[in-house]
Amino acid sequence: MATVRTGNLDLKDYLILLTLKQQPRLSNAKIAERVGVAPETVRLRVRALKERKILRPDRRINDPLLGERTQTEIEAAYLPSRLGLVRHHVLFSEIDTRDKLNALKQLCDVHPHTHYRVVAFGRCAALYTQFDLPPRGESTIKKLYDEVEARGLCAKYMLVDSRYVSGGGADLERWDIKRSDWDITYGRKSAIGTRLSRVEALWADFIEDCPGNMPEDEKGVASEPFDALDLQLLRELTINSKVNYKELSQVYGKDPTTISRRVDRIREKFAPLDVLYYDRSVFDLTYPQIIAGRFRPNDELNARTFHWFLQSGRMPFETKGVTNGSDFILFTMTPPSFAPELSEFFWEHTEHVEIFQLQLDSSYTYFFYHENWFPEAGWRVDEEYMVNGPLSEIE
């Protein structure tokens, strides 16, 4: 019997990776049941996937707040709204020199509310960033964005303070392991010698059954109480979701059972998602881009249909979009052959469109910063902390 391969994976590797993508913390025994192999086989294959860097290898890091820690292939992802926070998506664009770009990157590195940053290139350089903060700090942090623009570090910025994210990760079940290609076809011909792009064909199929309601607005109001230990443990989980309860019990002076219960509660209430770090190039997901623009007043593509189109899963690739009702920012990770069709679709249906290629080597997701919160005062949002202090670091 011939071995079925998908890129650098054989069938068993693929099934193990698919299972981990769906449930990153699943035990070797459970994975073995689903794949139809022995638990020891799963252990050895996962180790081999890490050695080949298809899964992120384990490594020791020196965290500036917690000290030396182990990172694995899994990190927890928290939901800002569960902590009483909102996430600002900010695209600083038309950055015309390397010094200005480096200054903006440094600003993100020193700012206590930064969650993510990545360099992008279109007509000029840009920096896409995410900041997590309580609603009462929104007017203050906007002074920071305005000052960045006033100092000429960028010519303009775009802020989308969406309360929810549309779309999700790549659906690896849609990968055809025999052809080493995605299970997505071209659309029907629309005229002699032409055809609808795959995106237009998917859109035409979707729009007939698009839901009529918008998703619920996830306000930044914490629904569950938390304390300083909860937030410290949340930082631990954003470093490595495969925590060792015995080691943490020694660090925090609690018994392993207490730590285990705390971690379980944090996962349930604040960080219900795990992110698996794997080599996307195995699945031809090698073209990262951001598409930003504004919805046209009378086009079928608007905030509602944008959300549900991404949620529908018709595109099997990684797509994460945010909108404030009029403007949108869309992050995508697709095969190179698909990216131009996606760009064309948004150029056709929206206005003021800007398209950027992402330099993922420059991307950085910051570990949860628990020192923003104080037991008596809550989240710190004063102007010195959010604006003046960070700006002074780059002068």
N, C-alpha and C positions, 0 to 999 in steps of 0.2 A: 504493500500500500504506500503510495507517495505521500510525503509529508506536505501538508498544506501550510503555506507561509504567507504572512502579511508583513511586507517590508523586512525588518530584521527579526520578526517573531514567527515561531511556529504556532500551530493551532492551540496547543496547551498554554503557551505563554500568553497568547491573545486572550484566551478565556479567563486566565488568572488576572490579567490586567483589566479586562472588562469588569470582572467582579469587584476588584479593588476600586475601580473608578466609581462604581455604583455604591459601594459600602466600604470606604477606606479602612475602617478599623475591624473588619470582619476577621475572625480567627482563621488560622491555617486549616483547622479541622472543618470549619464551615465552608471555606473555599474549596477544600478537597471534595466535600459532598457534592457541591454544585458542578465542579469540573470533571469529577469522576476519576480522581487520582488519590494517592495516599497523602496524608498530611506532610510527611517527610519530603515528598516530591514537591509540594507547594513551597515548603521552607527553602529547599535548595534552588528552586526556580526563581523565587523572589530574590534570594541572595545573588543569583546570577544576573537578574535584571538590574540590580543595583550596581554590580561590578561593571556591567556594560553601559551604565548610566542611562538606561531606559527608564528606570525609577531613580529618583534622587538618592544618592548614597548617603548613609549616615555620616555625620561629622560633628566635631566638637566646636562650639563657638564660645566667645566670651561676651556675654550680654552685659552692657554697661550698667544695668540696674540689678540684675539677678546673679551675675557671675557666670561661671562656666556651665554650659548646658549642652545637651545632645540634641541635634536636629535629625529628624528622619524624613521619610517621604510624605508625611502628613502634617498639616497644620489646621487648627480650628479657625473657622470664620465666624465672627460675631455679627449680630444684626444691630446696627447703631440704635434703631428705634427702641429696642428692648432695654437699652441703657439710658433712655431719655435723650438721645443724641440724634442729630440730623447729619446727613452727609452732603457736603458741597462738592460738586464736580466742577472743577475750574480748568479752563483751557487758556493758558497764557500763550499768545501767538505773536507772530512777526517779531521774533527775537533775532536781531541781526548780527550779533557778535558772540564769539565763544565765551568771552568774559561775562557777558550778561547771562548767558545760559548757565554757566557755572555758578554765578551768584544766585540765580533762582533755585538751582538744585541745592545749594547750601542752605538757602532759606527754608526749603522743605525739610532738610535734615535737622535743622535746629528748632523748627516750630513744634510745639508740644501737641498740636492737634492734627498733624499730617498723618494720613493713613497710607497713601500710595502716591507714587510719581513715576512718570515715564517720559523720555524724550521722544518727540515726533518731528517728522520733516515733511513739509509740503512746499509751498512757495518760499517759506523761510522756516527756521526752526521754531518749535513750539514745545511747551511742557504741559502735559496733562496731569492734573493732580486731584487728590481727594482729601478733604479735611472733615473730621468728625468733631462736632461741637454741639452744645445744648442750644435750643432755640433762642434763649436770651442773649447768646453771644453772637448771633448772626449779624446784627448791625455793626458790632465792633470789628469783626473779622473782615467785613467789606471795606473798612478803612485800610486794611492791609492790602487788599487787592487794588484799591484805588491808588495807594501810594506806590505800589510796584509799577503801575502804569505811569504815574506822574514822574517817577524817577527815570523813565525811559528804558527800564529793563525789558519791557515788551511794549509793542505799539497798541495792543488791545487785549482784553480778556473776555471770556465768555463764562458766565456762571449759570449752572443748572442745579437748583437745589431740590431735586426730585426726592420724594419720600418713598420711592420704591424703585426697584431695578427690574427691567423686563428682559426675558430671555434666560440663558443659562449656559452650561458647559456643552462640549461636543458630545453628541450621541454616538458612542463608539459601536453600538449595535447596528448602525447604518453603514458601517465600513464593510465592504465586500472583501473577504479575506482571500478569495480565489483570484480576483482581479487586482488586488491591492489598490482599490479605488473606492470612492464613495458611491453609495446607492442613490444617485440623484441624476435625472436625465434632463435633456433639453426639452423645451416646450414645443408646442405645435407651430407650424409655419404660419406667419401672418401675412406674407406677400411673396411673390415670386422672387426666389433668391435670398430671402431673409427668413428669420425665425425669431420668435420671442426668446429672450434670454431665459435662463432657468429661473431667475428671480421673478420676472414678469409672469411666467407660467404658474409658479407657486402662488404669487399674489392673486392672480385671476381666480385660481381655485379657492383661495382662502376667503376673499372678500365677500363671496356669496353667503357665507355662514359666519361672518364676524359677530361676536357678541356685542350687545348694545350698551353694556354698562362699563364704566371705568373701574379699575381696581380701587380698593379702599385705600385712602390716604393714611399712610403709617406715620402718625405724628410722633415727634420726639418726646414722648412722655413715658417714663419708666413705669411699667405696670407691676414690677416685682421689686422688693427691697434687696439691697446688696450692701456689703461692708467692704472694708479694705482688703481682707483676706480673699474675698470673692474676686476682686479685681486683680490682685496679685496672681491668683491661680489662673485667671483668664489670660494674663500675659504669658504664663507658662504654656497654656494650651495653644496660643498663637505662635509660640516657638516650636512646640512639638506636641501634637495631639496624642501621641502614645506615651503618656506620662507614667512614671514609676511611682506608685503611691508610697512605697516604703521610703524612697529617697526624699520625696516631698514632705513626708511626715517628720523627717529629721531636720529639714530646712525650716519648717514653720512651727515646729514644736507641738504638733498634733499627732494623734495616733492614726495609723493608715486607714482605719475604717472611717474616721471623721473626714479625712482628706478625700477618700473615695466618694463619700456621700456628697461632699461639697462639689466635687468635680462633676458628678452626675447631675446635680441641680444646675450648675452653670451651663452644662451642655443643653439641658432641657429648656432653661429659661432665656439664656442669652446667646449661646453659640451652638445652635443645633446642626451646623453644617461643618463638614470636614473637606479640605481641599487636598487632592492627590497631586503631587508634583511628578510629572512624567514627561518624556521626550515627545513633544507633539509632532516632530518631523517624521516619526515612524508612520504617522497617519496623514502625511502630506499637509499638515496644518502649519504652514511656514510663512504665511503672508499676514502679519498683524497690521491692522490699520484702525484709524479713528475717522469716522465720518460725522461732521457736525454741520448743522444748518437750522433752518426755520421752516415750519410747515406753511404751505400756501393756503390761503383762506378757503378755497373751494375745491381742493383736491381730495380724493378719496383717502389719501394717506394723511392722517392727522394723529393727534396724541393718542386717541382711543385705538385706532386701527394699528398704529405703530406698536403699541403695547401688545395687543393680542396677536399680531402677526409674529412677533418674536416669541411670544409664549406658545404659539401653536406647534413649534418644533418642526415646521416644514423645512427649514434649513437646518441640517444636522450639525452645523459647525458651532463653535463658541461665539455667542452673540450676547452682549450685555448693553442695553440701552437705557437712557434716562431722558426724561422730558419734564419741563415745567408747564406744558400746555401749548407753548408756542415754539420754543427752541428745543433741540434735541442733541445729544451726543451719543454716538454708537461705537462701541469697541467690538471689533470682530477679529477672529483668527480663522482663516480659511485657506484652502489650496490656492496657489497663485493663479490658476486658471479661472477660479470663481470670483476673485476679488474685483476685476474690472466690471463684471456684470452687476455686482452689488453697488459699486460706485455709480454706474450708469443708471441704475434704478432710482437711487436717491437724487441724482442730478436731474432726472426726468420729473420727479414728483415733488421736490422741495426747492427752496430758494436759499440764496446766500450759502451755498454748499462749499465746505472746505474738506479736503481729503488729505489725510496724513498717513505716511508709513511710520511704524513704530520701531524704535531701536530698543528691543527688549533687553539687550545687555545692560541698558541704563535703568531698567525698571527696578523699583524697590517697594516692597510691602513692609511697612513698619509694624513691629510688634505692638500690641495694645499697650498704651501708655497710662498706667494706673495712677501715676503721680499727678494727673490733672484733677483728681477728685480728693476732697477733704471731708472727713466725717461730719463736721459741723457746718461747713460752708457749701458743700457740694462741689460741682464742677467750677473750676476757676476760669473766669472769662474777662478779667479786667484788661484795659487797653495796654497797660505796661506789659502784661504777660502775653497777650495775643498779637500786639502790633509793634510797640516800641522796642521791646527786648529782642525779638527775632530780627528786626531790621538792623539793630545795632551790631549784630553779629556779622553782617555782610558789608558794613561800611568801610 
